[in-house]
């Protein structure tokens, strides 16, 4: 992992998530993709476990900063937990094809969003703008857009050669 | 081990007071004010390719809203005189109030969140629940505060609920944000006649707003799907919030020892 490059990608993604992403929102619920979730899944299935843990928590922190209506904390934990789980799972299940990547984003989006909501409830903070429709819409939209953004991220992060899975290691 | 430490950090943040953790969000907004505002302008450049003719300009909107506020003030004064309540009321609703001008750092208007972050905070005498003006119309209330920044929840936000009224309808109405760029008024019986374009006034609230002020206009009025005996009223803001660069916070009873802020 090239950490300066990672920092730039996280910063740009966070800024886009905070300011621009609502302009591509669809439906009456204003469902928009979660760019930080997409980057988190990308790094979890492209990097080493240690790198995936660090990047998942960092992206969770960024998601908490831009998540209006959510208290700070739930997304750090949920992104970190599911990013780490996905990184470990990727040791045994290869996620290479676009439909598999989309499915991973969909599942992680549901799980991370649900856990963040439960953690916010646990902390006794009212969660605004949340509902199953929004969670489902965000996860589906992210799953559709994610695999295409993976191509851009592959080019940006230059870690395509680190893909793991069956076959000889490329490193 | 790394995972455990990060999780512990997340739990500490989760159970820290919101006044502390929201500083991260405010700091981010202040630090990246410029790129965030660029991102905010991007949709506007697409939407304003074809300007609609006869659409009122911003100055005109300001004057229109000002006139509506004056008319409402006059109407209320007439009512007060007629009823001879004996209450001493101000000749001008905002005369004793202080308007704290503030610049908008970031705005979320288009999405399901409706909020602004402004560059004034508790150091400027702001408090929670104060009303915020944009182009002479009430657009939202203060919800979170830091020393030099504050978060404004717009009336279009899904969690916003405010008491409103309309001319000729003597019932309490609640306006709730629809999570888009509008708000809804429900529970109004269909016996009341509602006109498209009718102004919606934010009701006065002791200590926060001494006079009703314009907060929107009726955009759509149809029978409620669930209960046809009630109206489902859609209210649009009377100013273009996405284009606002600055707002004013109303402090009805300002303390004398407020550090900054100027009276308009």
Interface residues (C-beta under 8 A of the other chain):
Chain A: X14 X15 X16 X18 X19 X20 X21 X22 X23 X25 X28 X29 X30 X32 X50 X53 X54 X57 X60 X64 X65 X66 X68 X69 X71 X72 X73 X74 X76 X77 X80 X81 X84 X119 X122 X123 X125 X128 X129 X134
Chain B: X2 X3 X6 X7 X9 X10 X11 X12 X13 X14 X15 X16 X18 X21 X22 X24 X25 X28 X32 X35 X36 X37 X38 X39 X40 X42 X43 X46 X106 X108 X110 X111 X112 X113 X115 X157 X158 X159 X179 X180
